[in-house]
Amino acid sequence: MDILYFAWVRERIGLPKEKVETGARNVTELVEELKAREPRYAAAFEDISALRVALDQELSDFDASLEGVREVAFFPPMTGG
């Protein structure tokens, strides 16, 4: 599965995207797997209430299933301007 990181999430992790193998059933489990990798992931996902997630380019919730998902994107909330 491809994981994309945007804005300060990308800055903290140091990557714009990566391909991962996961056994996670939902986004929350995926986040826990990523946080356990190393401190930079733990820092990026410290407060998931400050993040949004999209599955295959559709805004979703952290309890959403990853079954059949090919792309997960993490980004901070956006504001209009």
C-alpha positions in Angstrom: 0.0 0.0 0.0 1.2 3.5 -0.8 1.2 6.0 2.1 1.5 9.7 1.3 2.4 12.4 3.8 1.7 16.1 3.4 2.7 19.4 5.0 4.2 19.1 8.5 3.5 15.4 8.6 6.0 15.0 5.6 8.4 17.3 7.4 8.4 15.3 10.6 8.7 11.9 8.9 11.1 13.2 6.2 9.4 11.4 3.3 6.7 12.5 0.8 5.5 8.9 0.4 6.4 5.2 0.9 5.2 1.8 0.2 4.4 -0.4 3.2 3.3 -3.9 3.9 0.8 -3.9 6.7 -1.5 -6.3 8.7 -3.6 -3.4 9.9 -7.3 -3.7 9.5 -8.1 0.0 9.8 -6.4 3.4 9.7 -5.9 3.5 13.5 -4.1 0.2 13.5 -1.9 1.4 10.6 -1.0 4.6 12.6 0.0 2.4 15.6 2.2 0.3 13.3 3.8 3.4 11.9 4.3 5.0 15.4 6.1 1.9 16.5 8.7 2.1 13.7 10.8 5.0 15.0 10.6 8.3 16.9 9.9 10.5 13.8 6.7 8.5 13.1 5.7 8.7 16.7 6.2 12.5 16.6 4.2 12.9 13.4 1.3 10.8 14.7 1.4 12.0 18.3 -2.0 13.7 18.1 -4.2 12.2 15.4 -6.9 14.7 16.2 -4.7 17.2 14.4 -4.7 15.0 11.2 -7.0 14.0 8.4 -6.8 10.9 6.3 -7.9 10.0 2.8 -8.3 6.5 1.5 -7.9 6.2 -2.3 -8.3 10.0 -2.5 -11.5 10.1 -0.5 -11.7 11.8 2.9 -12.2 9.1 5.6 -12.2 8.4 9.3 -9.5 6.7 11.3 -11.7 3.7 12.1 -12.3 3.1 8.4 -11.3 -0.4 7.0 -8.2 -0.7 4.9 -9.6 -3.7 3.0 -8.9 -3.1 -0.7 -7.3 0.3 -0.1 -4.3 1.0 -2.3 -3.4 4.5 -1.1 -3.6 6.3 2.3 -2.8 10.0 2.6 -2.2 11.8 5.9 -2.4 15.6 6.1 -3.4 18.4 8.5 -6.8 20.0 8.2 -7.0 22.6 5.5 -8.6 26.0 5.8 -10.1 28.2 3.1 -8.6 31.5 2.2 
